[in-house]
């Protein structure tokens, strides 16, 4: 099993990520850290790990190019991904491998996440394996990259991460993998996920929206929606919902309202099915109301205030 960690100017954080891999109760065969042209002290920090880490440096080209290089360098039959600012629960690989032994048909298995920095939650008893249906994945990405353990053969057959996408490139990849073999998520939180800051979200909104649109256009061209008009409407409706939410958090209430209204008109029922969190049932209407209030009062509410957490 190989672990691929892309990094760029994240010296202190990538050390935490690597340490969490080395602390696994089920060790990985190799850790490949791909430095995407960092200008900080990343190389020196990673050198302290010695031969436990294979350090690969390349010119800066973006996270997709770094992940693609990591996949090319990996020698294991399975490849796990971990972003430089995330960490793993010490039993993450152990629990995933045990689940894959029970489900040898799976080509990809993710896990739940917990907020990091914070305490590692207790994974408890044997977790439930929840199938990720292809049609659900087309609508909404429910696989977090730092949680994913994928069969190398299937991953490579799906092709590389699309370097033209900046933000949702992982969603595009998991869709292509899921077209080839079953995928699933574990019911337990085994990956510590560091939340994006509001400033980073504001900077990335345009490219995320453009990337999500490209993914849907790819699916249209590849005939995925042919004969499935409701799936098409759900997918485009969720795209509008996502864009509306991003625009709201970025402080653009007018753009948020336009996206959210188009989402409701295009598909009046909730597109996040099956198994959606109940707090999101009326999320679009709540966000429209909040965006209107932003325009009137100039005060934005947090996700926790609107939905009781994210």
Secondary structure as GFF3:
##gff-version 3
##sequence-region A 1 310
A	DSSP	beta_strand	2	7	.	.	.	ID=ss1
A	DSSP	alpha_helix	11	22	.	.	.	ID=ss2
A	DSSP	beta_strand	30	36	.	.	.	ID=ss3
A	DSSP	alpha_helix	42	47	.	.	.	ID=ss4
A	DSSP	three_ten_helix	50	52	.	.	.	ID=ss5
A	DSSP	beta_strand	54	58	.	.	.	ID=ss6
A	DSSP	alpha_helix	63	73	.	.	.	ID=ss7
A	DSSP	beta_strand	78	81	.	.	.	ID=ss8
A	DSSP	beta_strand	87	88	.	.	.	ID=ss9
A	DSSP	alpha_helix	92	102	.	.	.	ID=ss10
A	DSSP	beta_strand	108	115	.	.	.	ID=ss11
A	DSSP	beta_strand	129	131	.	.	.	ID=ss12
A	DSSP	alpha_helix	134	139	.	.	.	ID=ss13
A	DSSP	three_ten_helix	145	147	.	.	.	ID=ss14
A	DSSP	beta_strand	149	151	.	.	.	ID=ss15
A	DSSP	alpha_helix	152	157	.	.	.	ID=ss16
A	DSSP	alpha_helix	169	178	.	.	.	ID=ss17
A	DSSP	beta_strand	183	193	.	.	.	ID=ss18
A	DSSP	alpha_helix	198	221	.	.	.	ID=ss19
A	DSSP	alpha_helix	229	249	.	.	.	ID=ss20
A	DSSP	alpha_helix	253	266	.	.	.	ID=ss21
A	DSSP	three_ten_helix	278	280	.	.	.	ID=ss22
A	DSSP	alpha_helix	283	297	.	.	.	ID=ss23
A	DSSP	alpha_helix	303	307	.	.	.	ID=ss24
###
